[in-house]
Amino acid sequence: MNETGENISAGKQRELGVPLVLITCLLVVGFWEIMSNRSQRPFRPFDLTAENFKGFFPAVEGWSFRSVPVTSDPIEPNIFAINVVPVSSLPPRSHASVTVRLVHGYNMPDCMRIKGYKVELIEDRRETSEKELKQSINIDRHRWNTSDSTTQQLNNSFHQYQASVSSQRFSCQVWRLTSGSDDVSIWVTSMLKAGDFSVTDIDVRSMPFPRIGVPDDPGWFPRGLTMSGLRHPIDGFRLFLRAKWNSSRCDLLTFLKLKMPTWADNALLTLVSTSEGILVKSGQEEIIIDQVVVAHKLIQSQLGLLKSDR
């Protein structure tokens, strides 16, 4: 081929190259627009909602239960919340009130980190033997700080109840949460199967919702373009990217709006118990842990008894 023919061929390739690049760009943009619109669809309703637990109210001798209202919405992760306290003649400040929530599978530690809490794992009891279980639920008067008669009543009531559910396996993780004002609370979590409420050994931290990389700066929220933001454009852009990355649950495709954000799990449930009504001091932590764990296991046992009714 002579030089003139080569020049003509190269010219045709250049002429074809520009339309091909434009068509490719249009296809990429079109694909991104379609996937972006798909990723903004509303979340699917959960199979298990607060409506399914309208008649669920535990009744165990020696314990007081109070239902805490939750939002009745098909896409609301919270299913129910119950406040649990032992029945005793002591004033309320002598023991912690414990609120136990059943939530569609979510990552409690990361959720609370987003809210500015420091989260520490104290104990991992996901492989508890029967002997250790009996020791952990034994309520003695030194830890509960009650009178002999009250302690005996609580012991008898709980041991009788525990005998009826002795075939159930318990598994939990114990956490210490410290707020921005240095208030300490004890939290206990367990992962259950939504189908039969059976206990699993799944780590609550493995749940993708709402997984984050680095907690958001609690003092920052997007305001668009402002004069103060333009003074520090790099810091502002870094905080913006961190918030977008966290809201995408550290998933690249979600970050690029190519798939829906991860929501709470429909097949797994997180049982969460929280100490309330008392400040956890250094010398009282073991006492509060025992109280929260016992209340947690009471509700876990009650859920286990629902298997035969499903």
Summary of the structure (lengths in Angstrom):
residues: 310
radius of gyration: 27.1
end to end distance: 81.2
largest distance: 109.8
contacts: 875
relative contact order: 0.18
helix: 43%
strand: 20%
